[in-house]
């Protein structure tokens, strides 16, 4: 009985941990932006790797308006950032002709809206 209970607890811990992690490779057209978390949500953290040949720019954008904390991510650069409750992370591709690609690993509240904005 104790072995079954231990297995159940380990499985439950794995499920709860895996539900709070999101991994994705996201492609962003030239002169376009990807918005992560433009809805009500808790805090989350992002590990982002720019796997494209063009720079991307990150902004934190509270869902009530405004933007702050710009970060430029060069090709092949990786960074980690924390995002506050009810704040989106905007990833901008300012290139005029090249598509950008970023690998994202999100930890924390993963009930986040995702979409593109030109």
C-alpha positions in Angstrom: 0.0 0.0 0.0 2.8 2.4 0.9 4.5 1.7 -2.5 1.3 2.5 -4.3 0.9 5.8 -2.3 4.6 6.7 -3.0 4.1 6.1 -6.8 0.9 8.2 -6.7 2.6 11.1 -5.0 5.6 11.0 -7.4 3.2 10.9 -10.4 1.1 13.8 -9.0 4.3 15.9 -8.4 5.5 15.2 -12.0 2.1 16.2 -13.4 1.9 19.4 -11.4 5.4 20.3 -12.4 5.0 19.5 -16.1 1.8 21.5 -16.3 3.7 24.7 -15.2 6.3 24.4 -18.0 5.8 25.4 -21.6 8.4 24.9 -24.4 8.1 26.2 -27.9 10.0 27.4 -31.0 8.3 30.5 -32.2 8.7 32.1 -35.6 8.1 35.8 -36.1 7.7 37.4 -39.5 9.7 40.5 -40.4 8.2 43.7 -38.9 5.9 41.6 -36.6 5.7 40.9 -32.9 4.7 37.9 -30.8 2.8 38.6 -27.5 3.0 36.1 -24.7 0.6 36.7 -21.8 -1.7 39.5 -22.9 -4.4 38.3 -20.4 -4.9 38.1 -16.7 -2.3 35.7 -15.2 0.2 35.1 -12.4 4.0 35.6 -12.6 6.1 33.6 -15.0 9.7 33.3 -16.1 11.1 32.9 -19.6 14.3 31.4 -20.9 14.6 32.7 -24.5 17.3 31.8 -27.1 17.4 33.7 -30.3 18.0 31.0 -32.9 17.8 33.4 -35.9 20.2 35.6 -37.8 18.5 38.8 -36.8 18.1 40.6 -33.4 14.9 40.6 -31.5 13.7 43.1 -29.0 11.7 42.2 -25.8 9.4 44.5 -24.0 7.3 44.0 -20.8 3.8 45.3 -21.5 1.3 45.5 -18.6 -2.2 44.5 -19.8 -3.4 47.9 -18.6 -1.2 49.7 -21.0 2.4 51.0 -21.5 5.6 49.1 -22.0 9.0 49.0 -20.2 12.3 47.2 -19.7 13.5 46.8 -23.3 16.1 44.1 -24.0 17.8 43.5 -27.3 18.7 39.8 -27.9 21.4 39.2 -30.5 21.5 36.0 -32.7 22.5 32.9 -30.7 22.1 34.8 -27.4 20.2 33.3 -24.5 18.6 35.2 -21.6 16.3 34.7 -18.7 13.7 37.2 -17.6 10.9 37.3 -15.0 7.5 38.7 -16.0 5.1 40.2 -13.4 1.5 39.3 -12.8 -0.8 40.6 -15.6 2.1 41.7 -17.8 2.8 40.4 -21.3 6.2 39.8 -22.9 6.3 41.3 -26.4 9.0 39.9 -28.7 9.6 42.2 -31.7 11.3 41.3 -35.0 12.3 44.7 -36.4 14.1 43.2 -39.5 12.7 44.5 -42.8 13.1 41.1 -44.5 14.2 38.3 -42.3 12.1 36.0 -40.2 13.1 35.6 -36.5 13.0 32.4 -34.5 13.2 32.1 -30.7 13.2 29.0 -28.5 11.1 29.7 -25.4 10.9 27.8 -22.1 8.2 29.3 -19.8 8.0 28.4 -16.1 5.3 29.5 -13.7 1.8 30.5 -14.8 1.4 29.0 -18.2 -2.2 30.0 -18.7 -1.0 32.6 -21.1 -2.6 34.0 -24.3 -0.3 33.9 -27.3 -0.6 35.8 -30.6 1.0 37.9 -33.2 0.7 41.7 -33.7 1.9 43.7 -36.7 
